[in-house]
Amino acid sequence: MDIGTSYGLAFASGINAYLPLLSFALAARFFHLYKVNPNFSYITQDWFLIGLAILALADLFADKIPVVDHIWDAIHTVLRPIAGALVVAASSQAVSGPGLVTVLASGGAVAGLTHTTKATTRLASTTMTLGLGNLFLSLGEDFIMVTSVLLSLLAPGLMVIVLALLLVLFLLLLPVMGRSLGRVRPWQRVRAHA
């Protein structure tokens, strides 16, 4: 298992749950760049690839529509970490038993961090711009996700460095995200009482 590939794809799964897994499955099946863990070989089957392609496109479009983007993010609070766990496990060779549980948990955690950052940023943008900035945020997220997938598949060593830098950035921005959520909570309380 290459950490840059596995965890880079898990990182990207926190933005789009389906495109990173689809990219890995296509790279393994058609280009033979990677081997898929035998326990997860179903990800390269036609029915799974077609389903992933449809869901990846739905994710790209739903994220651009006001209100729908928040509903989509809420639904994917669970699905994106699952996708991150799945892509890490599928790209991990000969992992089973307790090792598989660890790999699943770590992949889910990476995707969960990315998703949390995305959802918090989107919520802050909605509050500050009344949702007008969300389309631009979505396009930026798409760029980050596609770049992450390409680096993960083609330059995994570089992706490890990018992941380390992003983790530092996340830790630095954590207080800012906390303050942003603190500002949103009173607004939600007023709306709930109205």
Beta strands, then each sheet from edge to edge (+ up, - down):
end
